[in-house]
């Protein structure tokens, strides 16, 4: 039995070239040494360079495939820890709210929805991917997908908001102030100036405002 019996002879994928007598030569990616077969190249890399398998990054003492796995586990654990801490804080705030101890928050309901929209979407999408809540997927697609009723909000919402911003509603206090200004202009500057000012500010003048 040779020294390289028992090794995985198909693991190495070193470069190939032509040696002096025309035989195919497998080159070691670490030192450039040429070998006639992949088996001998693999044995050389294992004994000399401490490399096992086909990955050129697997060094003796290194993590190999285990290192990325440990890194992924670290990221996953960190994310899970973050989710747990966020959930516990939210539960504590909810408990305070139920007991009437909620802190005053300047954010409106709309502000809170905008802030948490991504997390809401992730939570619903995650539930829809679980077997027990698989029925949520078709419901979400029907409501939010193309042609769904809520898709109209996304499609036409920006236009509606722009239109409303261009024609703001007048509150009671604003109307009273505008009416007082109109009456002042009517007395001081005359009906023509007052009516022009009213039109510029979106006010309707009964009877054309002739005096």
C-alpha positions, 0 to 999 in steps of 0.5 A, a space after each residue: 500500500 502506498 503512502 497516499 492510499 486512503 486519501 481522496 484522490 479526486 480532491 485536488 484541482 491544481 493547475 495543469 501544464 506540459 512537462 519536458 516529455 509531454 506528459 500532463 503535469 498537475 501544478 501545485 497552486 502553493 509552490 508551483 511544483 508539478 506532479 503527474 497525477 492529482 493523487 500525488 499532487 494531493 499528497 504533496 499539498 497535504 504533507 507539505 502545505 497542510 492543505 486538505 480537499 480542493 479548497 485553496 484556502 484550507 490551510 493547516 490550523 485554519 478554519 476551512 469550511 468551519 470558519 465561515 460556518 462559525 462566522 455565519 453562526 455568530 451573525 445569526 446569534 447576534 441577530 437573534 439576540 437583537 430580535 429578543 431584546 427588541 421584543 422584550 423592550 416592546 413587551 415592557 412598553 406595551 405593559 406600561 401602556 396597558 397600565 396607563 404608564 405610557 410615556 408621552 410620544 410626539 410621534 403620530 400613528 402615521 409616524 409610527 407606521 412609517 417607522 415600523 413598516 419594514 418590520 411589519 412587512 418582514 413579520 407578515 412575510 415570515 409568517 406566510 412562509 411557515 407551514 402553519 400560517 401558509 394561508 397568509 401568503 395568498 391573502 397578502 398577494 391578493 391584497 397587496 399584489 398587482 391588481 389588489 385593492 391596496 395596490 391602488 394606494 401605492 399606485 395613486 397615493 402619491 398623486 392624491 397627496 400631491 393634489 391635496 397638498 396643492 389645495 390644502 383644506 382650510 381650518 376654522 381658525 384660518 378661515 376666520 383670519 382670512 375673512 378678517 383680512 378680506 374685510 380689512 382690504 375691502 374697507 381700506 383698499 376697496 372691493 377690487 383689491 379685496 376680491 383679487 386677494 380673495 381669489 389668490 387665497 382660494 376664497 369664494 366671494 359671494 356676489 362678485 364683491 361689488 360694493 
